[in-house]
Amino acid sequence: MSGSEEIVLPYRGHANACLGFAAVLLLTAAVAAPCGATVLVLVATAVAVTPLVVGLVLRGVARGYERSVRALLAGERGLHWTYDGDEWRRHLAAETARNPWLWALVVGMGALAGVGVAAGMAEDGVRPFGVRELAWVLPPLGGAGLGLVVATVMRWHRRRNLARMANTTGVFCLGKTGMYLTGSYWPWRGVGITFDGVRLDDGALTFRFVLSRGGVQTVRVPIARGHEAEARAFAAAAGE
């Protein structure tokens, strides 16, 4: 692995963000417990379980992926190319423009979770500050607020990863275990994901992965100049 091929992956940052979010929720529950805010304690603790588990799992995934990429860059590779400056800038521009609506989806999911909490509070006859109607108002607002915090952290990590990608060489390679494009790693078979084929697509290789929870994920990898022939040969041999 050459010095210019710095490994850039976002997974460790994602894990730390999840663990930090869980820690804030558990701290909130600990502070609320002596004040008798039982509902807040239960909600904060229940919500903290998911990011805590996801964060711990992601920590293990991050370490495994980093080891796999180091081995991939240092060992035998089926395809390997380095992008020039213009090609890499075009790829980064396309990555920056992807999923502009994701923050709104996360906020909406938080608000929806809050509606579920509100329904439970209303059924139990909970009256926040002595006002019954607030049981339907505060949880959705709180859920949307938590969603906004999560979305902000996700966007910050995404910008940070894109900045790291911009400051290093754009590299693509694949081998027996998976493929690495500076900024991301995809195993051929991993946690909840399985490789399902590849095709040529307007100057790029489009890889198809099947997700265990249902659905398909595609990853578009631009072909660097001078590597078109080997990319066509690979797509023909490993196509859909």
C-alpha positions in Angstrom: 0.0 0.0 0.0 1.5 3.3 -1.1 1.6 6.4 1.2 -0.9 8.2 -1.1 -3.5 5.4 -0.7 -4.8 6.6 2.7 -7.8 4.5 3.9 -10.9 6.7 4.2 -13.9 5.0 5.7 -16.9 6.6 7.7 -17.9 3.6 9.8 -15.9 4.4 13.0 -17.3 7.9 13.0 -20.8 6.6 12.6 -20.3 4.2 15.5 -19.0 7.0 17.8 -22.0 9.1 16.8 -24.5 6.3 17.8 -22.7 5.7 21.0 -22.6 9.4 21.9 -26.3 9.7 21.1 -27.1 6.7 23.4 -24.9 8.2 26.1 -26.9 11.5 26.0 -30.2 9.7 26.3 -28.9 7.5 29.2 -27.6 10.6 30.9 -31.0 12.3 30.5 -32.7 9.3 32.0 -30.2 9.3 35.0 -30.9 13.0 35.6 -34.7 12.6 35.3 -35.0 9.6 37.6 -34.5 11.5 40.9 -37.0 14.1 39.7 -39.8 11.5 39.4 -40.1 11.9 35.7 -40.9 8.2 35.1 -42.2 8.5 31.6 -39.1 10.5 30.5 -36.8 7.9 32.1 -38.6 5.0 30.4 -38.7 6.7 27.0 -35.1 7.9 27.1 -33.9 4.4 28.2 -35.9 2.6 25.6 -34.8 4.9 22.8 -31.1 4.6 23.8 -31.1 0.8 23.3 -31.1 1.0 19.5 -28.2 3.5 19.0 -26.2 1.7 21.8 -26.5 -1.7 20.0 -25.9 -0.2 16.6 -22.9 1.7 17.8 -21.3 -1.4 19.4 -22.0 -3.4 16.2 -20.6 -0.7 14.0 -17.4 -0.5 16.1 -16.8 -4.2 15.3 -17.7 -3.7 11.6 -15.4 -0.7 11.3 -12.4 -2.6 12.6 -13.1 -5.5 10.3 -13.6 -3.3 7.2 -10.4 -1.4 7.9 -8.4 -4.7 8.2 -10.0 -5.9 4.9 -9.1 -2.7 3.1 -5.5 -2.8 4.3 -5.2 -6.4 3.1 -6.9 -5.5 -0.2 -4.6 -2.6 -1.0 -1.5 -4.5 0.0 -2.4 -7.8 -1.8 -3.6 -9.2 -5.1 -6.4 -7.2 -6.8 -8.7 -8.1 -9.6 -9.2 -4.4 -10.6 -7.2 -1.4 -9.5 -7.1 2.2 -10.7 -6.4 5.7 -9.4 -8.4 8.6 -10.6 -6.9 11.8 -11.9 -7.9 15.2 -10.3 -10.7 16.0 -12.7 -12.3 12.5 -12.5 -12.1 12.5 -8.7 -13.7 16.0 -8.4 -16.6 14.9 -10.6 -17.1 11.8 -8.4 -17.1 13.9 -5.2 -19.6 16.4 -6.8 -21.9 13.5 -7.5 -21.5 12.1 -4.0 -22.2 15.5 -2.4 -25.5 15.8 -4.4 -26.8 12.4 -3.3 -29.8 12.0 -0.9 -30.5 15.7 -0.1 -33.8 14.6 1.5 -32.3 12.2 4.0 -32.3 14.7 6.9 -36.0 15.3 6.4 -36.6 11.5 6.5 -34.8 11.1 9.8 -36.7 14.0 11.3 -40.0 12.6 10.1 -39.1 9.2 11.6 -38.3 10.8 14.9 -41.7 12.6 14.9 -43.5 9.4 14.0 -41.8 7.6 16.9 -43.0 10.5 19.1 -46.6 9.9 18.0 -46.3 6.3 19.1 -45.0 7.5 22.5 -47.9 10.1 22.7 -50.5 7.3 22.0 -49.1 5.3 24.9 -49.0 8.3 27.2 -52.6 9.2 26.3 -53.8 5.6 26.9 -52.2 5.7 30.4 -53.8 9.1 31.1 -50.5 10.9 31.5 -50.9 14.7 31.8 -47.6 16.6 31.3 -47.7 19.7 33.4 -51.3 18.9 34.3 -52.5 19.4 30.7 -53.8 16.3 28.9 -53.4 17.7 25.4 -49.6 18.1 25.9 -49.3 14.3 25.9 -50.0 14.5 22.1 -47.8 17.6 21.5 -44.6 17.1 23.5 -43.5 13.6 22.3 -43.8 14.3 18.6 -41.9 17.6 19.1 -39.3 15.8 21.2 -39.0 13.0 18.6 -38.6 15.5 15.8 -36.0 17.4 17.8 -34.1 14.2 18.4 -34.4 13.4 14.8 -33.0 16.8 13.9 -30.0 16.2 16.2 -29.3 12.8 14.6 -29.7 14.2 11.1 -27.3 17.1 11.9 -24.7 14.7 13.3 -25.1 12.4 10.2 -24.7 15.4 7.8 -21.6 16.5 9.8 -20.0 13.1 9.5 -20.9 13.0 5.8 -19.3 16.4 5.1 -16.2 15.3 7.2 -15.9 12.1 5.2 -16.2 14.0 1.9 -13.6 16.4 3.0 -11.2 13.5 3.8 -12.0 12.1 0.4 -11.1 15.4 -1.2 -7.8 15.6 0.5 -6.5 12.2 -0.6 -6.1 10.2 -3.8 -9.2 8.6 -5.3 -8.5 4.8 -5.5 -10.7 1.9 -6.6 -9.8 -1.7 -6.2 -11.5 -5.1 -5.7 -10.4 -8.5 -4.7 -11.6 -11.8 -3.2 -13.2 -10.1 -0.1 -14.9 -7.1 -1.6 -14.3 -3.7 -3.2 -13.0 -0.4 -1.9 -13.6 3.1 -3.4 -12.0 5.8 -1.3 -14.7 6.7 1.2 -16.5 3.3 1.3 -16.0 -0.5 1.4 -18.4 -3.1 0.2 -17.8 -6.8 1.1 -19.1 -9.4 -1.4 -20.9 -11.0 1.5 -21.3 -9.1 4.8 -23.7 -8.2 7.6 -27.1 -8.0 5.8 -25.7 -7.6 2.3 -24.7 -10.0 -0.6 -23.2 -9.2 -4.0 -25.6 -9.9 -6.9 -24.0 -8.8 -10.1 -22.4 -5.9 -12.0 -23.0 -4.1 -15.3 -21.5 -1.5 -17.5 -23.4 1.8 -17.2 -22.4 4.9 -19.1 -18.7 5.0 -18.2 -19.1 3.3 -14.9 -19.4 -0.1 -13.3 -22.7 -0.4 -11.4 -22.6 -3.1 -8.7 -25.8 -4.6 -7.4 -26.1 -5.9 -3.8 -29.2 -7.6 -2.2 -30.1 -6.6 1.3 -31.3 -9.2 3.8 -34.0 -6.8 5.0 -35.4 -6.6 1.5 -34.5 -4.4 -1.4 -31.5 -3.8 -3.5 -28.5 -1.4 -3.2 -26.5 -0.2 -6.2 -23.1 1.3 -6.1 -21.8 3.2 -9.1 -18.1 3.2 -9.6 -16.7 5.5 -12.4 -14.2 3.9 -14.7 -10.8 5.7 -14.7 -9.4 6.7 -18.1 -7.3 3.9 -19.6 -9.1 1.1 -17.7 -12.1 0.8 -19.9 -11.0 -2.6 -21.5 -10.4 -4.3 -18.2 -13.6 -3.0 -16.8 -15.6 -4.4 -19.8 -13.8 -7.7 -19.3 -14.6 -7.8 -15.6 -18.3 -6.9 -16.2 -18.6 -9.6 -18.9 -17.1 -12.3 -16.6 -18.9 -11.3 -13.4 -22.1 -9.7 -14.8 -25.6 -10.1 -13.6 
